[in-house]
Structure formats: C-alpha cells, structure tokens
C-alpha cells in the first residue's frame, strides 16, 4: 500500500529568527509499487536493442553523494560556470515577482539536491522581498532533508517546504497550496537528460502548473568543444564512472541482481550529430546476469554496452524552439563570457 505520510515539522534552532523556519517533508513513494516500477523499467531496458537503463534511478543516497562530488571536479565546468552567472546576476533573476500584501514570493526548485547554487537566489530574494518561501522538490530523501535543514538554520526569515517527490507530483501539490507568485527554478542543465520530445513534454507540464505571475528560470549547457565535454563526463579520478556504475549496485541491492560491477566500465562519448554526450556501461567480458525481481536473465557479450544517460547540449535556436513548443516566451537571459552556459527566464505566452 502506498505511503504518503507527513513528518512532523522540524523547527530551526536559531533563536534570533523572526519566526520559526519550518521544514515540512512529504515522504517519497517507497513501497512495493515503487520497486515494481523499478523492476519493470530495468527489464524493459535490458531487453531492448541496444540495452538501456533508466537514468532516473541514478539518485539513491549513494548516487546523490557521488553527484555532489562530481560537481566539485575540475573537469566538470557545468556547476562552477552556472554558479558564476548566478553570483553575478541573481538579483536580476529574482526581480520578477510581485507579491501582494498578504502573499509571499516563492522559489520552487526542481531537482534541488544540495541547493548550493540556489542559495544565491535565496539571498537575492530575501534582500528583495524581505521574506521568502523556498520549496525544493527532489527524489533523494537524504539530499533534500539535509539541504532543507541547513537552509532553515542559515536563513531565519526563510520558510522551507520540501517535497520528496517527482516533479509532477511536487508541482501539483504546490499549485494547490501556494497563492503568491512563484519562480520555478530548474538548474544544472538537468533538462539535458531528456530527449527533445520528452524535454518539451516536461516543460509543457511545468507550464500547465504555472499562473500568469509565475516565471521559469532554466539553466542549460551549451554546445562546445568535444574534448571539454568528454572530460567533464569521464573525469580522471573516476568519480563519474562510479556514479554510472552505482546504478548496477542499486539493481543488485534492490532487485536482488548479481551484476559483477567490476566487469563493467564507464564510457562517455560526445555525439555532435545528436547534440549530446552519451554515457554507457561497457561489459568487459561475456557474462550472464540474473535479476530475480525483474524475472530476467540477461546475457552480455564482451564489449556490449548499456546506454545509461544522455546529456544534451543546446544552441540558442534549440532553446527558442523548446520555449515555443511548451508555451513560453523568453523574458531575459544570462550567459558567461565563453558562452558555455545559459540561464533564461521564461514567462507563459500571453501572460
């Protein structure tokens, strides 16, 4: 039976807060139904040709920690480039909300993780509006809970409501409960994990939850030199490889599989014809893997790959097309001096 319980509020220990900062966490769907969905996704992917695994299951507790480590790598320019833009222009980015006397400006973040970069928007929002409601949505309970409590302690005037959920369920709950204007934030070029069709569908879903006063702030990585991109997704220390391989560890743990993880290696390849970096796990020998929860026995040839992730790299023209197809109009945009990364603020068309 699905569980959707609410935890008791966690109050900030900061005694000088103007009012208690409250973190409300709605538990993620952790049930037999969740495991059945995972098992079916693994079964479907490994029976396909070529074999695939769903990137959406990267972010268990270990995967979230590894991704945070990736963001600190010298090769992984994405995080620090986006953060530099936020450091320079956060005040302009949040200067688009107009809360009424009885309303509260809200920043909603999709896939919040540690929310390190988002703090720049929070600081700018508190400076601009005096009070602010921050609503992170993430599928990783540990990452969300840790960041929400840290932010509540650091910023006493900030109200924090965290949702452990997928984007759709989280946005539906927020739409039903919040009254003031919202800035929906989707950072880190997370949109790039989706192919163009699903990316447009996701943006359209976000648009359907928005009101005319709301805005979407979208961070996207731009197309660039192959060497830069491939190094970013296959670092010298092997942390990105560990992140990719962790998916096999998770399948072993949750679905009872017997992947010999040491018999797979990570490979990242930039495909300019498809506008994306592709991540693959490569079998280093002929082997057969049993996955009992998926009722599956799957054979791998030496050199056979499992396609685990795409990271699309955009041009401004591609982004304009996505905005138009999802019902948005660009209101403002910011980029770095090298034009490696782009943040854009969109409003609903006709608003």
SERO-799586 format. One record per residue: x, y, z of N, C-alpha, C in turn. Coordinates in steps of 0.05 Angstrom, whole numbers, padded with zeros to 5 digits, always signed. Layout:
! residues N
XYZXYZXYZ ...
! end
This chain:
! residues 351
+00017-00024+00000+00000+00000+00000+00018+00025+00000 +00011+00044-00017+00028+00068-00019+00027+00084+00007 +00051+00095+00013+00053+00112+00037+00058+00141+00028 +00043+00159+00040+00047+00188+00033+00044+00204+00058 +00059+00196+00079+00056+00208+00105+00071+00234+00107 +00063+00250+00127+00076+00276+00132+00092+00275+00158 +00117+00283+00157+00133+00283+00181+00126+00308+00197 +00131+00306+00223+00127+00329+00240+00146+00352+00232 +00137+00377+00235+00154+00400+00228+00180+00399+00243 +00201+00407+00230+00228+00410+00243+00234+00439+00246 +00236+00448+00270+00239+00477+00275+00269+00484+00277 +00275+00508+00266+00303+00517+00267+00311+00522+00295 +00337+00515+00301+00348+00520+00328+00358+00549+00330 +00355+00565+00310+00365+00592+00310+00347+00610+00327 +00356+00618+00350+00338+00632+00369+00331+00660+00360 +00346+00673+00343+00340+00700+00336+00323+00702+00311 +00311+00680+00302+00294+00681+00278+00270+00698+00283 +00261+00713+00263+00237+00730+00266+00213+00712+00270 +00213+00689+00258+00192+00669+00262+00205+00642+00256 +00195+00620+00268+00208+00594+00264+00209+00587+00234 +00232+00578+00226+00234+00566+00199+00225+00537+00201 +00207+00529+00183+00195+00503+00185+00202+00487+00160 +00210+00463+00164+00216+00444+00142+00194+00423+00142 +00178+00421+00122+00158+00400+00120+00167+00381+00098 +00169+00356+00104+00178+00336+00085+00156+00316+00080 +00149+00313+00054+00129+00293+00046+00145+00270+00036 +00141+00246+00048+00157+00223+00041+00152+00214+00012 +00174+00206+00000+00173+00195-00027+00159+00168-00026 +00148+00161-00049+00133+00135-00052+00153+00112-00049 +00155+00100-00025+00173+00078-00020+00156+00053-00014 +00151+00036-00033+00132+00015-00030+00138-00007-00050 +00122-00029-00048+00125-00050-00068+00119-00039-00096 +00101-00020-00098+00094-00009-00124+00119+00005-00136 +00134+00019-00119+00158+00033-00129+00179+00012-00139 +00183-00009-00124+00202-00030-00132+00192-00044-00158 +00166-00047-00160+00155-00060-00185+00161-00042-00209 +00158-00016-00205+00163+00003-00227+00193+00002-00235 +00210+00001-00215+00239-00001-00219+00246-00026-00235 +00234-00048-00225+00240-00074-00238+00231-00075-00267 +00207-00064-00272+00197-00064-00299+00214-00046-00317 +00223-00023-00307+00240-00005-00323+00266-00019-00330 +00278-00033-00311+00303-00048-00316+00298-00070-00336 +00277-00085-00332+00271-00107-00350+00267-00097-00379 +00251-00076-00382+00245-00065-00408+00271-00055-00421 +00288-00041-00406+00312-00030-00417+00332-00051-00425 +00335-00072-00409+00356-00092-00415+00346-00112-00436 +00321-00112-00442+00310-00129-00464+00310-00114-00491 +00315-00088-00490+00315-00072-00514+00341-00075-00529 +00342-00065-00553+00366-00067-00570+00371-00040-00582 +00393-00026-00575+00413-00034-00555+00402-00032-00526 +00416-00044-00508+00407-00045-00480+00409-00017-00467 +00390-00011-00450+00390+00015-00436+00383+00010-00406 +00389+00030-00390+00379+00031-00362+00369+00059-00357 +00349+00062-00340+00337+00089-00335+00354+00107-00318 +00363+00130-00328+00379+00148-00313+00364+00160-00288 +00338+00159-00289+00322+00170-00267+00327+00155-00241 +00339+00131-00242+00344+00117-00218+00373+00120-00208 +00388+00139-00219+00415+00144-00210+00416+00153-00181 +00395+00168-00172+00397+00184-00149+00386+00171-00123 +00398+00148-00116+00394+00139-00089+00413+00154-00071 +00416+00146-00046+00433+00162-00027+00462+00162-00037 +00472+00139-00045+00500+00138-00055+00503+00154-00081 +00484+00152-00099+00485+00166-00124+00485+00196-00120 +00468+00205-00101+00467+00234-00095+00494+00244-00084 +00506+00228-00067+00533+00237-00056+00554+00238-00079 +00553+00218-00096+00572+00218-00118+00568+00242-00137 +00543+00249-00142+00538+00271-00160+00548+00297-00147 +00544+00300-00121+00555+00324-00108+00586+00325-00111 +00599+00302-00110+00628+00301-00114+00635+00308-00142 +00619+00300-00162+00624+00307-00190+00623+00337-00193 +00605+00350-00180+00602+00379-00183+00627+00395-00173 +00644+00381-00157+00668+00394-00148+00693+00388-00165 +00690+00371-00185+00712+00363-00201+00723+00386-00219 +00749+00388-00224+00759+00409-00242+00749+00406-00271 +00745+00381-00280+00735+00377-00307+00706+00385-00311 +00691+00383-00289+00662+00388-00291+00656+00418-00288 +00658+00432-00311+00655+00461-00312+00626+00470-00307 +00607+00452-00310+00579+00460-00310+00571+00475-00285 +00577+00463-00262+00568+00475-00236+00581+00502-00231 +00608+00504-00234+00621+00529-00227+00614+00551-00248 +00609+00544-00273+00602+00564-00293+00574+00575-00288 +00556+00557-00282+00529+00566-00275+00529+00583-00250 +00545+00574-00230+00546+00588-00205+00557+00616-00208 +00577+00619-00226+00588+00646-00231+00567+00665-00243 +00550+00654-00261+00529+00671-00272+00509+00678-00250 +00502+00659-00233+00484+00665-00211+00495+00686-00192 +00521+00683-00186+00534+00703-00168+00532+00731-00180 +00535+00733-00206+00535+00760-00219+00507+00771-00222 +00487+00753-00228+00461+00763-00238+00437+00754-00222 +00441+00741-00199+00418+00731-00184+00397+00752-00177 +00406+00776-00171+00387+00797-00164+00368+00803-00187 +00378+00804-00212+00361+00808-00235+00342+00784-00239 +00352+00760-00234+00336+00736-00239+00311+00735-00222 +00314+00744-00197+00291+00742-00178+00273+00767-00179 +00282+00787-00193+00267+00813-00193+00244+00811-00213 +00227+00792-00210+00205+00788-00229+00179+00781-00215 +00180+00779-00188+00157+00771-00173+00145+00796-00159 +00119+00797-00156+00106+00820-00145+00085+00810-00124 +00094+00801-00101+00075+00791-00082+00058+00813-00070 +00032+00807-00066+00014+00826-00054+00019+00827-00024 +00004+00843-00010+00007+00848+00018+00005+00822+00034 -00014+00805+00027-00019+00780+00041-00007+00756+00027 +00011+00760+00008+00023+00738-00006+00053+00737-00001 +00065+00715-00010+00093+00710-00005+00106+00701-00031 +00128+00714-00038+00144+00705-00061+00155+00677-00056 +00155+00660-00076+00163+00632-00072+00183+00625-00094 +00204+00611-00086+00223+00598-00105+00219+00568-00102 +00211+00556-00125+00207+00527-00126+00230+00516-00142 +00244+00496-00131+00266+00484-00146+00261+00455-00153 +00264+00448-00178+00261+00421-00188+00288+00407-00187 +00290+00384-00173+00315+00370-00171+00335+00386-00155 +00328+00393-00130+00344+00413-00114+00371+00402-00105 +00374+00377-00100+00400+00366-00090+00409+00381-00065 +00434+00390-00065+00444+00404-00041+00437+00434-00041 +00426+00444-00063+00417+00472-00065+00439+00492-00060 +00464+00485-00065+00486+00504-00060+00483+00528-00078 +00480+00524-00104+00478+00547-00122+00453+00563-00117 +00431+00550-00109+00406+00563-00105+00407+00583-00082 +00427+00580-00064+00429+00600-00042+00433+00628-00053 +00445+00631-00076+00449+00657-00087+00422+00670-00094 +00404+00654-00104+00377+00664-00110+00362+00670-00084 +00366+00653-00064+00352+00657-00038+00362+00683-00025 +00388+00687-00025+00398+00712-00014+00387+00736-00028 +00387+00735-00055+00376+00757-00071+00346+00761-00066 +00332+00739-00063+00303+00740-00059+00296+00752-00031 +00311+00744-00011+00307+00755+00016+00314+00785+00016 +00335+00793+00002+00342+00821+00001+00320+00837-00013 +00309+00826-00034+00289+00840-00050+00261+00841-00037 +00253+00819-00024+00226+00817-00014+00223+00815+00016 +00245+00812+00031+00244+00812+00060+00238+00784+00071 +00219+00771+00059+00213+00743+00067+00210+00727+00041 +00212+00701+00044+00213+00684+00021+00205+00655+00029 +00192+00641+00011+00185+00613+00014+00201+00597-00006 +00218+00579+00004+00233+00561-00014+00222+00533-00014 +00216+00523-00038+00203+00496-00040+00220+00478-00058 +00238+00463-00046+00254+00444-00062+00238+00418-00067 +00241+00407-00091+00230+00381-00098+00252+00363-00107 +00254+00339-00095+00276+00321-00102+00267+00293-00095 +00278+00273-00110+00272+00245-00104+00290+00233-00083 +00311+00247-00076+00330+00237-00056+00323+00247-00028 +00313+00230-00011+00305+00240+00016+00328+00252+00031 +00352+00239+00031+00374+00248+00047+00384+00275+00037 +00387+00279+00011+00397+00304+00000+00377+00327+00006 +00351+00321+00003+00332+00342+00008+00330+00350+00037 +00329+00330+00054+00327+00336+00083+00351+00351+00093 +00375+00342+00085+00399+00356+00094+00400+00385+00085 +00394+00390+00060+00396+00417+00050+00374+00435+00061 +00350+00424+00065+00328+00439+00076+00334+00448+00104 +00344+00430+00120+00350+00438+00148+00373+00458+00149 +00393+00454+00132+00416+00473+00131+00406+00501+00124 +00389+00503+00104+00379+00529+00095+00362+00542+00117 +00345+00526+00130+00328+00537+00151+00345+00549+00174 +00367+00536+00180+00385+00546+00201+00400+00571+00192 +00408+00572+00167+00425+00594+00157+00408+00619+00152 +00383+00616+00144+00367+00639+00136+00341+00639+00153 +00342+00651+00177+00318+00651+00194+00293+00662+00181 +00294+00683+00164+00269+00692+00152+00257+00674+00130 +00272+00653+00123+00264+00636+00101+00246+00614+00111 +00224+00610+00097+00206+00587+00102+00212+00566+00082 +00216+00541+00091+00224+00519+00073+00204+00497+00075 +00194+00488+00051+00176+00465+00050+00187+00446+00029 +00197+00424+00038+00210+00405+00019+00191+00382+00012 +00192+00375-00014+00176+00352-00023+00194+00331-00035 +00193+00307-00023+00207+00284-00034+00187+00271-00054 +00191+00278-00079+00171+00270-00099+00184+00274-00127 +00170+00264-00147+00178+00272-00174+00167+00299-00181 +00176+00310-00203+00169+00338-00210+00139+00342-00211 +00125+00323-00225+00097+00327-00229+00081+00327-00203 +00086+00307-00186+00072+00306-00161+00078+00330-00143 +00104+00338-00142+00111+00361-00126+00098+00386-00136 +00098+00391-00162+00086+00416-00172+00056+00416-00168 +00043+00393-00171+00014+00392-00167+00007+00400-00138 +00023+00391-00119+00018+00398-00091+00022+00428-00086 +00044+00438-00097+00050+00466-00093+00029+00484-00106 +00020+00477-00130+00000+00493-00144-00026+00495-00127 -00033+00473-00114-00057+00472-00099-00055+00488-00073 -00031+00493-00063-00028+00504-00036-00017+00532-00036 -00002+00541-00056+00010+00568-00054-00007+00588-00069 -00006+00613-00059-00022+00635-00071-00005+00656-00085 +00019+00661-00074+00035+00682-00085+00050+00675-00110 +00064+00694-00122+00079+00689-00147+00102+00671-00142 +00109+00654-00162+00130+00634-00158+00150+00636-00181 +00175+00633-00173+00197+00629-00192+00205+00600-00191 +00198+00585-00212+00205+00556-00214+00233+00554-00226 +00251+00541-00211+00279+00540-00218+00287+00512-00226 +00300+00509-00249+00309+00483-00259+00338+00487-00268 +00357+00481-00250+00385+00488-00254+00401+00464-00263 +00427+00469-00269+00446+00448-00274+00444+00434-00301 +00429+00445-00319+00423+00433-00345+00411+00405-00342 +00395+00402-00320+00382+00376-00316+00362+00370-00339 +00352+00390-00352+00335+00386-00375+00349+00369-00397 +00376+00371-00398+00391+00358-00418+00390+00327-00416 +00381+00316-00394+00378+00287-00392+00356+00277-00410 +00337+00295-00418+00314+00287-00434+00319+00291-00464 +00310+00272-00480+00309+00277-00509+00291+00301-00515 +00293+00312-00539+00279+00337-00545+00248+00334-00541 +00237+00312-00550+00208+00308-00547+00200+00307-00518 +00212+00289-00502+00205+00289-00473+00212+00315-00459 +00234+00329-00467+00240+00355-00455+00218+00375-00459 +00207+00376-00484+00184+00393-00490+00160+00385-00473 +00156+00359-00470+00133+00350-00454+00136+00358-00425 +00160+00355-00414+00165+00364-00386+00160+00393-00383 +00171+00409-00401+00167+00438-00399+00137+00446-00402 +00123+00431-00419+00094+00436-00422+00079+00430-00396 +00088+00408-00382+00076+00401-00357+00081+00423-00336 +00105+00433-00336+00112+00456-00317+00094+00480-00324 +00091+00486-00349+00075+00509-00358+00046+00506-00348 +00035+00481-00349+00007+00477-00341+00003+00482-00311 +00024+00481-00295+00022+00486-00266+00026+00516-00259 +00033+00532-00279+00040+00560-00274+00017+00578-00278 +00018+00601-00263-00001+00623-00266+00012+00646-00281 -00003+00666-00290+00010+00688-00306+00032+00702-00291 +00031+00703-00264+00051+00718-00249+00076+00701-00244 +00075+00675-00250+00098+00658-00246+00118+00660-00268 +00143+00651-00262+00164+00651-00281+00180+00625-00279 +00193+00616-00301+00211+00593-00301+00239+00603-00306 +00258+00595-00288+00286+00601-00292+00300+00575-00299 +00310+00573-00323+00321+00548-00334+00351+00550-00339 +00367+00532-00328+00395+00531-00334+00402+00510-00354 +00416+00517-00375+00422+00498-00397+00451+00500-00405 +00463+00477-00410+00491+00476-00420+00491+00479-00450 +00510+00493-00461+00512+00499-00489+00532+00481-00503 +00528+00477-00529+00546+00461-00545+00574+00473-00546 +00594+00456-00545+00622+00466-00544+00641+00444-00553 +00667+00448-00549+00688+00430-00559+00685+00402-00547 +00689+00382-00564+00687+00354-00556+00705+00347-00532 +00730+00356-00532+00748+00349-00511+00738+00359-00484 +00728+00383-00483+00717+00394-00458+00694+00377-00448 +00676+00370-00466+00652+00356-00458+00659+00327-00449 +00676+00313-00464+00681+00286-00456+00697+00284-00430 +00715+00303-00425+00729+00304-00399+00710+00309-00376 +00690+00325-00381+00670+00332-00360+00654+00307-00352 +00650+00289-00370+00633+00266-00365+00649+00240-00362 +00675+00242-00361+00693+00219-00356+00718+00229-00343 +00716+00237-00318+00738+00251-00304+00761+00232-00298 +00784+00244-00293+00809+00228-00289+00808+00213-00263 +00793+00222-00243+00792+00208-00217+00772+00185-00217 +00755+00184-00237+00736+00162-00239+00711+00165-00223 +00705+00189-00214+00681+00193-00198+00656+00191-00215 +00657+00202-00240+00634+00199-00258+00629+00170-00264 +00651+00155-00268+00648+00126-00273+00635+00112-00249 +00642+00119-00225+00630+00108-00201+00600+00115-00199 +00593+00139-00207+00565+00148-00208+00549+00131-00227 +00560+00126-00251+00547+00110-00271+00544+00081-00261 +00566+00070-00251+00566+00042-00241+00548+00038-00217 +00544+00059-00201+00527+00056-00178+00499+00046-00185 +00490+00051-00209+00464+00041-00218+00463+00011-00217 +00485-00002-00224+00486-00031-00222+00486-00040-00193 +00500-00026-00176+00499-00033-00147+00470-00031-00137 +00456-00010-00146+00428-00006-00136+00411-00029-00146 +00414-00038-00170+00398-00060-00181+00405-00086-00165 +00430-00090-00158+00437-00113-00142+00423-00112-00115 +00424-00089-00102+00414-00086-00075+00383-00087-00074 +00370-00073-00092+00341-00071-00090+00326-00092-00106 +00338-00103-00127+00324-00122-00144+00337-00150-00142 +00356-00153-00124+00368-00180-00120+00385-00190-00143 +00396-00172-00159+00412-00180-00183+00440-00188-00174 +00454-00200-00193+00482-00209-00187+00501-00197-00207 +00497-00171-00214+00517-00158-00231+00544-00159-00218 +00565-00167-00233+00592-00164-00224+00601-00137-00234 +00598-00117-00216+00602-00089-00224+00630-00084-00235 +00650-00100-00225+00677-00096-00233+00681-00105-00262 +00662-00119-00274+00663-00128-00302+00651-00108-00321 +00645-00084-00312+00635-00063-00329+00652-00038-00326 +00655-00023-00347+00670+00002-00346+00651+00024-00357 +00658+00049-00351+00643+00072-00359+00655+00085-00384 +00638+00094-00403+00648+00108-00426+00629+00131-00433 +00641+00154-00439+00626+00178-00446+00635+00187-00474 +00616+00192-00492+00623+00200-00519+00605+00223-00528 +00617+00244-00539+00602+00266-00549+00593+00259-00578 +00566+00262-00583+00555+00258-00609+00544+00284-00620 +00561+00300-00634+00551+00326-00644+00527+00323-00663 +00525+00301-00677+00502+00297-00695+00476+00295-00680 +00478+00286-00654+00454+00284-00638+00453+00306-00616 +00474+00322-00615+00475+00345-00596+00476+00336-00567 +00491+00314-00562+00491+00304-00534+00516+00288-00528 +00522+00286-00502+00541+00267-00492+00526+00242-00483 +00535+00219-00492+00522+00194-00485+00540+00179-00465 +00528+00169-00443+00542+00153-00424+00533+00124-00427 +00553+00106-00426+00549+00078-00430+00564+00062-00409 +00554+00039-00401+00568+00019-00386+00576-00003-00405 +00601-00011-00405+00612-00030-00425+00620-00056-00411 +00609-00078-00420+00616-00104-00409+00644-00112-00418 +00661-00118-00399+00689-00125-00406+00693-00155-00412 +00672-00170-00410+00674-00199-00416+00646-00209-00422 +00645-00233-00433+00619-00246-00437+00609-00255-00409 +00583-00250-00404+00573-00256-00378+00542-00257-00378 +00531-00270-00359+00502-00271-00356+00494-00261-00328 +00474-00244-00327+00466-00232-00302+00437-00240-00296 +00432-00248-00271+00405-00255-00262+00394-00232-00246 +00369-00224-00252+00355-00203-00238+00328-00214-00229 +00327-00227-00206+00303-00241-00197+00278-00224-00196 +00280-00200-00185+00256-00183-00182+00244-00174-00208 +00261-00175-00229+00252-00168-00256+00246-00193-00273 +00248-00216-00260+00244-00242-00274+00260-00243-00300 +00286-00238-00297+00302-00234-00321+00329-00247-00318 +00338-00260-00339+00365-00269-00342+00375-00257-00368 +00397-00241-00366+00405-00226-00390+00435-00231-00395 +00441-00237-00420+00468-00243-00429+00481-00219-00441 +00507-00215-00434+00523-00193-00446+00546-00205-00461 +00551-00194-00484+00575-00201-00499+00598-00183-00490 +00622-00191-00495+00645-00174-00489+00644-00149-00507 +00645-00126-00495+00644-00101-00510+00615-00090-00513 +00595-00106-00505+00568-00096-00508+00563-00074-00487 +00546-00055-00494+00541-00032-00477+00513-00030-00467 +00510-00016-00444+00484-00008-00434+00484+00023-00435 +00466+00034-00449+00463+00063-00452+00448+00074-00427 +00462+00089-00410+00451+00098-00385+00441+00127-00384 +00453+00144-00400+00446+00173-00397+00453+00188-00422 +00437+00209-00428+00443+00229-00447+00445+00256-00433 +00464+00272-00442+00466+00300-00432+00467+00318-00456 +00444+00329-00463+00441+00346-00487+00454+00373-00483 +00467+00383-00504+00480+00409-00505+00466+00426-00526 +00457+00449-00517+00438+00465-00533+00451+00488-00548 +00437+00497-00569+00442+00522-00582+00419+00541-00574 +00423+00567-00576+00401+00586-00571+00377+00580-00588 +00381+00571-00613+00359+00565-00631+00343+00541-00621 +00357+00521-00611+00343+00498-00599+00326+00506-00575 +00337+00523-00558+00323+00532-00535+00299+00549-00542 +00301+00565-00562+00278+00581-00571+00256+00562-00581 +00263+00541-00595+00243+00522-00604+00230+00508-00581 +00245+00500-00560+00233+00487-00537+00214+00506-00523 +00222+00531-00520+00204+00551-00506+00178+00553-00521 +00180+00556-00547+00156+00560-00563+00137+00535-00562 +00149+00511-00564+00133+00487-00564+00119+00482-00538 +00131+00492-00516+00119+00488-00489+00101+00511-00480 +00099+00532-00497+00081+00554-00490+00094+00576-00474 +00120+00579-00477+00134+00600-00463+00144+00622-00482 +00151+00645-00470+00164+00667-00483+00188+00675-00466 +00211+00678-00479+00235+00686-00463+00232+00716-00455 +00239+00720-00429+00237+00747-00418+00264+00759-00414 +00284+00742-00406+00311+00751-00402+00330+00727-00403 +00356+00732-00408+00375+00711-00409+00402+00721-00400 +00418+00703-00389+00445+00709-00379+00464+00687-00387 +00489+00694-00393+00509+00674-00400+00536+00683-00390 +00556+00665-00392+00583+00672-00383+00599+00683-00407 +00623+00692-00402+00640+00704-00423+00647+00685-00445 +00649+00660-00440+00656+00640-00460+00631+00629-00474 +00608+00637-00465+00582+00626-00476+00582+00596-00474 +00589+00586-00450+00589+00557-00445+00562+00548-00433 +00549+00567-00418+00525+00560-00404+00506+00584-00405 +00480+00577-00404+00460+00598-00407+00437+00594-00387 +00430+00615-00374+00406+00616-00357+00386+00634-00370 +00361+00625-00372+00340+00640-00384+00315+00640-00367 +00301+00664-00367+00276+00666-00352+00253+00668-00372 +00234+00650-00369+00212+00648-00387+00186+00655-00372 +00168+00667-00387+00140+00671-00377+00121+00656-00396 +00097+00652-00386+00077+00639-00403+00070+00657-00427 +00067+00645-00449+00058+00660-00473+00031+00672-00468 +00028+00697-00473+00002+00710-00469-00002+00723-00442 +00017+00718-00424+00014+00729-00397+00026+00757-00395 
! end
